[in-house]
Amino acid sequence: MSKPADIRLPDPSRWKALAFIALAQLMVVLDATIVNIALPHAQTALGITDANKQWVITAYALAFGGLLLFGGRIADLWGRKRTFVVGLIGFALASALGGAAQNQGMLFGSRALQGVFGALLAPAALSLLAVMFTDAKERAKAFGIYGAIAGGGGAVGLILGGFLTQTLNWRWTFLVNIPFAVIAAAGAYFVIREPAGSRNRSSLDIPGVVLSALGLVSLVYGFTRAESSGWSDPLTIGMFIASGVLLLSFVLTEAKVTSPLLPLRVVMDRNRGGVYLSLGLAIIAMFGLFLFLTYYLQVVKGYSPIRTGFAFLPMIAGMITGSTQIGARLMTRVPARKLMGPGFLTAAVGMLLLTQLEIDSSYPALILPAQVLLGLGMGTAFMPAMSLATHGVEPRDSGVASAMVNTSQQVGGAIGTALLNTVAASAATAYATSHAALGATDPQLLKLQSMVHGFTGAIWWAVGILVVAAAIAVTFINAGRPSTAPAGSASGSGDADGVEDEFKVPVVAH
């Protein structure tokens, strides 16, 4: 007796494929922080001015953030495996160009190209997981690994960036991507078998591509410019206005065209919408924290780049533990909101500890436990968030749904860096001005005290943002726990709270 046409056996190579997908994701996440450590050395070597140094970060953020939705749609159109491999090869070539840069133009160009190919690579990687792992328990394990890398990879980048910059030179923070990309591309080419019939071959929505890219670029650039030029700068305000008009036009366009770049059904689902919003807010808090802790450890405490990187290890360990040992184990037993809400609140408690930072704060007594709580909380929340964000979408939409996850993270990162850094700078300036008027006699001590005061002021904002993220996760997300029972069976009808189980995975017939 033949199997029904829509029932497929699991891909026997799916776990091998996961290894190469995870390697590619690690490379992309590493790149977001590894260059930050090397930036002062690259600036000196290439004669980049202080006014232009931000473009090393901004060029990547604009290209990556602006083209993610387009990259997700290309993955659905071309096929995720092909898009994944092309993204890896392109990322490797762009990294080689950055490593060989002889002037600031070459470096900025290489970063923009990294962003372009990263926008192809990132949604293709996540959507491959979404279509290859359909069993609930296996999906939990796979997304646990992916979530741990997505959450902790940035901190690993600080360690690796510090090591390469201190022992070799800044160019290796680019060149190190090449072996990652080559191994992942070769493995993907030979191992990954994308399920048949999962492409979306509809014509490309060109107006949607243009409006979304310009809207997201304007938004990211607006926040980036606000960090350096202030919120009242005319161009900053203009960028935000342009972004609002462009993104509203994009939504109106997507509601009318027959083959939209972003089908509104993907984001209008309350569970996926709740994930995108709460995840973006959590990333705002996390990116600001990475920035503040890096400066605190290096400038205030006098840590070397390598020592600073290793100081982030407790957070990495917490994220891996939270993702693989808590999130993955409980995801098939409890609804996602019961992991995401408490996870974000646990991270908020860790962030709350860091509001007590002072110049002479003890790393073991304060920073270490705060990092462990942050890691555990974020790891626990990230895993179900990554899985739920792509679960239940039609296979033809999995690329663009994955792109929305990355878009919320990228936009959240840009907002977090700009918003919290601006808050910290304002608080530091106010503290320095008031204490100078009171007759402070040691300028260097006052500078450090002002810096730390600014950090703690901004971290209070991060605490509030994480609490809001937890509230959104608990309020918006109502999917029950994943069920391996066939649709319509009694065992899969709902969760313990009587909430309808919207998170089912069909049984695969063997």
C-alpha positions in Angstrom: 0.0 0.0 0.0 1.6 3.3 -1.1 2.0 6.2 1.2 0.0 9.4 0.7 1.8 11.9 -1.4 2.1 14.5 1.4 3.8 12.1 3.8 7.6 12.1 3.8 10.2 10.1 5.7 12.7 12.3 7.6 15.9 13.0 5.7 18.5 10.6 7.0 21.2 13.2 6.6 19.3 15.9 8.6 21.6 15.8 11.6 24.7 16.0 9.5 23.1 18.9 7.7 22.5 20.6 11.0 26.2 20.6 11.7 26.9 22.6 8.6 24.0 24.9 9.1 25.1 25.6 12.7 28.6 26.3 11.5 27.4 28.9 9.0 25.1 30.5 11.6 28.1 30.7 14.0 30.1 32.4 11.3 27.4 35.1 10.7 26.9 35.7 14.4 30.6 35.8 15.1 31.1 38.4 12.4 28.7 40.8 14.2 31.0 41.2 17.2 34.5 40.0 16.1 35.1 43.1 14.0 34.3 45.4 16.9 37.4 44.2 18.8 39.6 44.7 15.8 38.1 48.1 14.8 40.7 50.4 16.6 43.6 48.5 15.0 42.0 48.6 11.5 41.3 52.3 11.9 45.0 53.0 12.7 46.3 50.8 9.9 44.1 52.2 7.2 44.0 55.8 8.4 40.2 55.8 8.9 39.0 59.0 10.5 36.9 59.0 13.7 34.0 60.4 11.7 34.1 57.5 9.2 34.9 54.5 11.5 31.2 53.9 12.2 30.9 52.8 8.5 32.7 49.6 9.3 29.7 48.6 11.4 27.0 50.6 9.5 27.8 49.3 6.0 27.2 45.8 7.1 24.1 46.6 9.2 22.5 48.6 6.3 23.0 45.9 3.7 22.1 43.0 6.0 19.1 44.6 7.6 17.8 46.1 4.4 18.0 42.9 2.3 16.9 40.2 4.7 13.3 40.0 3.5 14.6 39.9 -0.1 17.0 37.2 0.9 14.3 35.1 2.5 12.1 35.4 -0.6 15.1 34.4 -2.9 15.5 31.3 -0.7 11.9 30.4 -1.3 12.3 31.0 -5.0 15.7 29.6 -5.8 15.7 26.9 -3.2 17.1 27.1 0.2 20.2 24.9 -0.4 21.3 26.8 -3.5 20.7 30.2 -1.7 22.6 28.9 1.4 25.7 27.8 -0.7 25.7 31.0 -2.8 25.5 33.0 0.4 28.4 31.2 2.0 30.7 31.5 -1.1 29.8 35.2 -1.4 30.5 35.8 2.3 33.9 34.1 2.0 34.9 36.3 -1.0 33.7 39.4 0.8 35.7 38.4 3.9 38.8 37.9 1.7 38.4 41.4 0.3 38.1 42.8 3.8 41.2 40.9 5.0 43.2 42.3 2.0 41.8 45.9 2.3 44.3 48.6 1.5 42.2 51.6 2.2 38.9 52.5 4.0 36.9 52.3 0.7 37.9 48.6 0.3 37.0 47.9 3.9 33.6 49.6 3.8 32.8 47.8 0.5 33.8 44.4 1.9 31.5 45.0 4.9 28.6 45.9 2.7 29.2 42.8 0.5 29.3 40.7 3.7 25.9 42.1 4.6 24.4 41.4 1.1 25.5 37.7 1.2 24.6 37.4 4.9 21.1 38.5 4.0 20.9 35.5 1.6 22.6 33.1 4.0 20.8 33.7 7.3 17.2 33.2 6.3 18.2 30.2 4.1 19.9 28.5 7.1 16.9 28.9 9.4 14.3 27.9 6.8 16.3 24.8 6.0 15.9 23.7 9.6 12.2 24.6 9.5 11.6 22.3 6.5 14.0 19.4 7.4 13.0 18.9 11.1 9.3 18.2 11.4 9.2 15.8 14.4 8.5 17.9 17.5 11.2 16.3 19.7 13.9 16.4 17.0 12.9 20.0 16.1 13.3 20.9 19.8 16.9 19.5 19.8 17.8 21.1 16.4 16.5 24.5 17.4 18.1 24.2 20.8 21.5 24.0 19.1 20.6 26.8 16.7 19.3 29.0 19.5 22.4 28.5 21.6 24.6 29.5 18.7 22.4 32.5 17.8 22.5 33.7 21.4 26.0 32.9 22.4 27.9 33.3 19.2 28.3 37.1 19.7 30.2 36.5 22.9 32.3 33.9 21.3 33.1 36.5 18.6 34.5 38.8 21.4 36.9 36.0 22.5 38.0 35.1 19.0 38.3 38.7 18.0 40.5 39.5 21.0 42.7 36.5 20.4 43.2 37.1 16.7 43.8 40.9 17.1 46.2 40.5 20.0 48.2 37.5 18.7 48.1 38.0 14.9 46.5 41.2 13.5 43.1 42.7 12.7 43.0 41.3 9.2 42.5 37.8 10.6 39.1 38.8 12.0 38.0 38.8 8.4 40.1 35.9 7.0 38.9 33.5 9.7 35.5 33.5 8.0 36.9 31.8 4.9 37.5 28.3 6.4 34.2 28.4 8.1 32.4 29.3 4.9 34.3 26.7 2.7 33.6 23.8 5.1 30.0 24.8 5.5 29.4 25.2 1.8 31.1 21.9 0.9 29.2 20.1 3.6 25.9 21.7 2.6 26.4 20.8 -1.1 27.0 17.2 -0.5 24.7 16.6 2.6 21.7 18.8 2.4 18.7 17.5 0.5 15.9 20.0 0.5 12.4 18.5 0.6 10.7 18.5 -2.8 7.7 20.8 -3.4 8.7 23.4 -0.8 9.6 26.3 -3.2 7.5 29.3 -3.9 7.9 29.9 -7.6 5.6 32.9 -7.8 7.0 36.0 -9.6 9.2 38.3 -7.5 7.4 41.3 -5.9 9.8 44.1 -7.2 7.8 47.0 -5.6 7.9 45.1 -2.3 11.6 44.5 -2.6 12.4 48.2 -3.2 10.0 49.5 -0.5 11.1 47.0 2.2 14.8 47.5 1.4 14.7 51.3 1.4 12.4 51.3 4.5 14.6 49.1 6.6 17.8 50.8 5.4 16.3 54.2 6.4 15.3 52.8 9.8 18.7 51.2 10.6 20.5 54.3 9.3 18.3 56.6 11.4 19.2 54.8 14.6 22.8 54.5 13.6 23.0 58.3 12.9 21.1 59.1 16.1 24.0 57.5 18.0 26.6 59.8 16.5 24.6 62.9 15.6 21.8 63.0 18.1 18.0 62.4 17.9 17.3 66.0 17.0 19.6 66.0 13.9 17.5 66.9 10.8 18.8 64.0 8.8 18.1 61.6 11.7 14.5 62.8 11.9 14.2 62.7 8.1 15.4 59.0 8.0 12.7 58.0 10.6 10.0 59.8 8.7 11.1 58.3 5.4 11.2 54.9 7.0 7.7 55.2 8.3 6.3 56.3 4.9 8.2 53.5 3.1 7.3 50.7 5.4 3.6 51.8 5.5 3.6 51.8 1.7 5.2 48.4 1.8 2.4 47.0 4.0 -0.3 48.5 1.8 1.5 47.1 -1.3 1.7 43.6 0.2 -2.0 43.6 0.9 -2.8 44.1 -2.8 -0.2 42.3 -4.9 -0.9 38.7 -5.9 2.6 37.4 -5.0 3.8 39.5 -2.1 7.4 39.6 -0.9 6.1 39.2 2.7 2.7 37.6 2.8 0.8 39.3 5.6 -0.4 35.9 6.8 3.1 35.3 8.1 3.2 38.2 10.5 -0.5 38.6 11.3 -0.5 35.3 13.1 -0.5 36.3 16.8 2.1 33.7 17.8 4.7 34.6 15.1 4.0 38.3 15.6 4.5 37.9 19.3 7.8 36.1 18.7 9.1 38.7 16.3 8.2 41.6 18.6 9.4 40.1 21.9 12.6 38.8 20.3 13.4 42.2 18.7 13.0 43.9 22.1 15.2 41.3 23.9 17.9 41.9 21.3 17.7 45.6 22.0 18.6 44.9 25.6 21.3 42.3 24.8 23.2 44.4 22.2 23.4 47.3 24.5 24.8 45.1 27.3 27.6 43.6 25.1 28.7 47.2 24.3 28.6 48.4 27.9 30.3 45.3 29.4 33.1 45.4 26.8 33.9 49.0 27.6 33.5 48.5 31.3 35.9 45.6 31.4 38.5 47.1 29.0 38.4 50.8 29.9 37.3 50.7 33.6 38.8 47.4 34.8 41.8 47.4 32.4 41.2 44.0 30.9 43.1 43.0 27.7 41.0 42.0 24.6 41.5 38.3 25.2 40.7 38.6 28.9 37.6 40.5 28.1 36.5 37.8 25.7 37.0 35.1 28.3 35.1 37.2 30.8 32.0 36.6 28.7 32.3 32.8 28.9 29.7 32.5 31.8 27.1 34.1 29.6 27.9 31.7 26.7 27.7 28.7 29.1 24.4 30.0 30.5 23.0 30.4 27.0 24.0 26.9 25.9 22.6 25.4 29.1 19.4 27.4 28.8 18.9 26.5 25.2 19.9 22.8 25.1 19.1 21.6 28.6 16.1 23.7 29.6 14.5 25.0 26.5 14.9 21.9 24.3 13.9 19.5 27.1 10.8 21.5 28.1 9.6 22.7 24.7 7.7 19.5 24.0 6.1 19.5 27.4 5.0 23.1 28.0 3.7 25.9 25.8 6.3 28.3 24.4 5.0 31.3 26.4 5.9 29.4 29.6 9.5 29.3 28.5 9.8 32.7 26.8 8.1 34.8 29.6 10.1 33.3 32.5 13.2 33.3 30.3 13.1 37.0 29.6 12.3 37.7 33.2 15.3 35.7 34.4 17.5 37.7 32.0 15.9 40.9 33.4 17.0 39.8 36.9 20.5 39.3 35.6 20.4 42.7 34.0 19.1 44.2 37.3 22.2 43.0 39.1 24.3 44.9 36.7 22.6 48.2 37.6 24.7 48.0 40.8 28.0 48.3 38.8 30.6 50.6 40.3 34.2 51.2 39.4 35.5 48.7 41.9 32.7 46.1 41.4 33.9 42.5 41.8 33.7 40.3 38.7 33.1 37.0 40.7 30.5 38.5 43.1 28.5 40.7 40.6 29.3 40.3 36.9 29.6 36.6 36.8 26.2 35.7 38.4 24.6 38.4 36.4 25.9 36.9 33.2 24.9 33.4 34.2 21.3 34.6 34.8 21.3 36.5 31.5 22.6 33.5 29.6 20.2 31.0 31.2 17.2 33.3 30.6 18.0 34.2 27.0 18.9 30.7 26.1 15.7 29.3 27.5 13.6 32.0 25.6 15.5 31.9 22.3 15.0 28.2 21.6 11.2 28.1 21.5 11.2 31.5 19.9 13.3 30.4 17.0 11.2 27.3 16.5 7.8 28.9 16.9 8.7 31.7 14.5 8.9 29.3 11.6 6.4 26.7 12.8 3.0 26.3 11.1 4.0 28.4 8.0 3.5 26.9 4.6 6.7 25.4 3.3 6.7 28.0 0.5 6.8 30.8 3.1 9.5 29.4 5.4 12.2 31.5 3.9 10.5 34.8 4.4 9.3 33.7 7.9 12.9 32.9 8.7 14.0 36.3 7.3 11.5 38.0 9.7 13.3 36.4 12.7 16.6 37.8 11.4 15.1 41.1 10.6 13.7 41.5 14.1 17.2 40.7 15.5 19.0 43.0 13.1 16.7 46.0 13.6 16.7 45.2 17.4 20.5 45.3 17.4 20.7 48.6 15.6 18.1 50.2 17.9 19.7 48.7 21.0 23.2 50.0 20.1 21.9 53.5 19.3 19.2 53.9 21.9 21.1 52.6 24.9 24.4 54.2 23.9 22.6 57.5 23.6 21.0 57.1 27.0 24.4 56.2 28.6 26.2 59.1 27.0 23.5 61.6 28.2 23.6 60.2 31.7 27.4 60.3 31.8 27.5 63.9 30.6 24.9 65.0 33.2 26.8 63.2 36.0 30.2 64.7 35.0 28.7 68.2 34.7 27.0 68.1 38.1 30.0 66.6 40.0 32.5 69.0 38.3 30.3 71.8 39.6 30.5 70.3 43.1 34.3 70.5 42.9 35.5 67.0 41.9 39.4 67.2 41.8 40.4 64.0 40.0 39.5 64.3 36.3 40.4 60.7 35.4 38.4 59.3 38.3 35.4 61.6 37.4 35.6 60.3 33.8 35.4 56.7 34.9 32.6 57.4 37.4 30.6 59.2 34.8 31.1 56.3 32.3 29.9 53.7 34.8 27.0 55.9 35.9 26.0 56.2 32.2 26.2 52.4 31.8 24.0 51.7 34.8 21.4 54.3 33.7 21.1 52.6 30.3 21.0 49.1 31.9 17.9 50.2 33.8 16.3 50.8 30.5 17.4 47.3 29.3 15.7 45.8 32.4 12.4 47.5 31.5 12.7 46.4 27.9 13.1 42.8 28.9 10.1 43.0 31.2 8.1 44.3 28.3 9.4 41.5 26.1 8.2 39.0 28.7 4.8 40.6 28.9 4.4 40.5 25.1 5.5 36.8 25.0 3.0 35.8 27.7 0.1 38.0 26.3 0.5 37.4 22.5 1.7 33.9 22.3 -1.1 31.3 22.9 0.2 28.3 21.1 0.1 25.1 23.1 3.0 22.7 23.5 4.2 20.9 20.4 2.3 17.7 19.8 3.3 14.6 17.9 -0.2 13.3 17.9 -2.1 13.3 14.6 -4.5 16.1 14.0 -7.8 15.4 15.5 -6.6 12.9 18.1 -7.6 13.5 21.7 -4.1 13.7 22.9 -3.3 16.7 20.9 -6.3 18.8 21.4 -4.8 21.4 23.7 -2.5 22.1 26.6 -3.0 22.1 30.3 -4.5 25.6 30.2 -7.2 24.8 27.8 -5.5 26.8 25.0 -5.9 25.3 21.6 -2.8 23.5 20.4 -1.7 25.5 17.4 1.8 24.1 17.3 1.2 20.6 16.0 3.6 18.4 14.0 2.1 15.6 11.9 3.2 12.1 12.5 5.4 10.7 9.8 4.4 7.3 8.6 7.2 4.7 8.4 
